[in-house]
Amino acid sequence: MNGLYPELLPILQEELALPELAINAAADYAYCYGKFLPLVLWERGLLTLPQLEAILLHIFT
């Protein structure tokens, strides 16, 4: 995951059951294009809007 958002990895893998390959691909894309990883996951259909909101609350609170 290129060291991006290491605190999100357990949430994405365990709670949301996202495959590690999908997370890594999204993280690489986010890193290369300067995008925010949770938004990339949402844009790719890997997160629902409520899941995205929960992650954003986790990050910013």
Backbone torsions as a table, in degrees:
resi	resn	phi	psi	omega
1	MET	NA	14.0	177.6
2	ASN	56.6	23.0	180.0
3	GLY	73.3	5.8	-180.0
4	LEU	-81.3	128.6	174.0
5	TYR	50.2	54.4	-178.3
6	PRO	-61.7	-25.5	178.9
7	GLU	-70.6	-18.6	179.8
8	LEU	-84.7	-20.7	-175.3
9	LEU	-56.2	-48.9	178.9
10	PRO	-61.7	-37.3	179.2
11	ILE	-65.0	-46.6	-177.0
12	LEU	-67.7	-39.6	-176.9
13	GLN	-82.3	-46.9	-172.5
14	GLU	-87.0	-50.1	-175.4
15	GLU	-78.6	-38.4	-177.8
16	LEU	-100.5	-7.5	176.9
17	ALA	56.3	39.7	175.6
18	LEU	-82.8	138.4	178.6
19	PRO	-65.9	142.9	-178.2
20	GLU	-59.3	-37.1	179.7
21	LEU	-61.8	-41.5	178.7
22	ALA	-66.3	-39.7	178.9
23	ILE	-65.0	-45.0	-179.4
24	ASN	-63.7	-41.9	179.4
25	ALA	-63.4	-43.3	179.2
26	ALA	-66.8	-38.6	179.2
27	ALA	-65.3	-41.3	177.7
28	ASP	-62.8	-43.7	178.4
29	TYR	-62.1	-46.1	-179.6
30	ALA	-60.6	-42.8	-179.7
31	TYR	-64.3	-46.8	-176.2
32	CYS	-66.2	-36.0	-174.6
33	TYR	-106.4	8.9	176.5
34	GLY	65.6	34.3	179.9
35	LYS	-102.7	163.9	-179.5
36	PHE	-86.2	121.1	-173.0
37	LEU	-51.2	-49.2	-179.9
38	PRO	-58.9	-35.6	177.8
39	LEU	-68.5	-36.9	177.0
40	VAL	-63.1	-43.5	178.1
41	LEU	-61.7	-39.8	178.7
42	TRP	-67.6	-44.3	178.9
43	GLU	-60.0	-33.8	-179.4
44	ARG	-84.5	1.8	177.5
45	GLY	79.5	16.0	-179.7
46	LEU	-89.3	-14.2	176.4
47	LEU	-128.4	144.7	171.3
48	THR	-86.5	167.6	179.9
49	LEU	-61.2	-43.6	176.8
50	PRO	-62.0	-35.6	177.1
51	GLN	-66.4	-42.5	177.5
52	LEU	-60.8	-44.7	178.7
53	GLU	-60.4	-42.4	179.7
54	ALA	-63.3	-40.8	178.6
55	ILE	-66.1	-43.1	179.6
56	LEU	-63.2	-40.2	176.1
57	LEU	-62.7	-39.8	178.6
58	HIS	-62.5	-42.1	-177.2
59	ILE	-71.1	-45.1	-169.9
60	PHE	-96.9	4.3	176.9
61	THR	-122.0	NA	NA
